[in-house]
């Protein structure tokens, strides 16, 4: 599908790929700071570098006078990289001051980005931070003494999103920094969960991390399905009648109590109301081909779609 880009975003992108004067696509010989973020395998990657006008005695008074980048990515990624370089050169920031630049500053400079492309602006600020840490190492600046938190090696953390190789420490940091409250916001800002989606509601997955950070408890029910029955309500799992019509309180049964027919209808409803609209935004679609088996393990349904062989509980 075509993204709704601002005129400024499109201009920055086209100027950059055509190599017009004043653009920043390229490399700096002997840069003072270099940082990288992303992965070509995941679809977006950025190598960012800057050169300083060095102060003769105090490195904290170094001023960034030139910035360049090499970016593998889409229109948003290229334009965000251009915006970051322009902000730095126009602002004549010291490297420490540059750490105050947020992804929202990049989005504002571009006069907006599609929600699904916010992660491109985040990639820019991450690469900038890595470059400032590199500058500090080269210039012998102890960032801890300045009260600047040094990020741990986030590559060593538990992998939450395998599709985009995103670890738990990184995800927790970005959720707090960007005030991300929903899985959709996490996807837009970090790409985590934007692939196979298996990390959305898995144990220790994105929703669990959101709940842990913001103090909420997830019901672990797919949006659109009935909520779990209150404690003490009759059910198949706890010895109720299991007639598949109601939970004992006059309300429709939750999915794990419903008859196979009702459960399948709830799945179809979720796909129609939530999954299909989301996929169509991305230019895709979905169709249920067949639902072969529903096994019940510890009172929870497991859906097997078009299985080649029976699944053993």
C-alpha positions, 0 to 999 in steps of 0.5 A: 500500500502507499504510505501517506508521507508529508511533502517534506519527507518526500523531498528529503528522501528524493534529494538524498537518493539523488545526491543533491548538495546539502544532503547527508548520505555518505561517510565521513573520513575519520569521524569522531563518533560512529553508531549503528542500529538495526539489521539488514536482515530485519529490513532497516539498518543505519550507520551514523557518524559525526565530526566535531569541532574539538575544543582544545582543553574541554571535550565537553565543549566539542561541537558537532559540525558535520553528520552523515549516514548510510541507511538501508531502508525505506523512504521513512528511514532515509528521510529520518536519517536526513532529518537527524543530520539536519537537526544536529548541524543546524543546532550545533549541539555538543555530543552530550546535548545531542542526546536530548534529541528524541524521535519525536523531534525527528517526526516533527522535523519531517512534519509527520510520519505514518504510525507504522513507520515511527520505528524509523525515527527511533532507529535514528536516535538509537544510532545517535546515542551509540555514536555519542557513546563512541565519541565519549570513549574516544575522548575519554569522557566518563558519561557516568560522572555526568549522570548519563546511564550507560546502556548494558549490552542489550544483545545479551538479554533474552530474545523476545521477538525472534523475527526482528532479534529484539531483546527484553532489555531493549524492549523494556527501555524503549517502552519506558522511554517512549511511553508505549502502552499497547502492543500496536504502539510497540510494533510501530515504535520498535518493530517488535511483534511485527512479524509472526506475532507469536511474541504478542501474548506468549509467556514473557512476551510483549503483553507480559512486559507491558503489564509488568512495567505499567502494573496491569494484569492481562486477561490473555484473551484475544480482543473481541472474545468473551472475558474469563468467567468469574471465580466460582462460575460453572464450567467444563473445567471446574465441574460445571454442566458444560452445555456450551450455552452459558457460564452459569451467570446468564452471560455468554460462555468464555471461549474455553467453555463454549461449544466447538461451534461457538468457539469457531464463530468467535474466532471468525469474528475476531479475524473479521473485526481485528485481524483482517482490517490490520492486514488490509492496512498492510496490503494483505488479507486472510482467509480461514481455509479449515479448522480441523481440531480443537483440543482442550488442555487444562481447560484452555482451547488449542486451535489446530488449523489445517493440521497434517496429523492429529495433535496429541494433547 
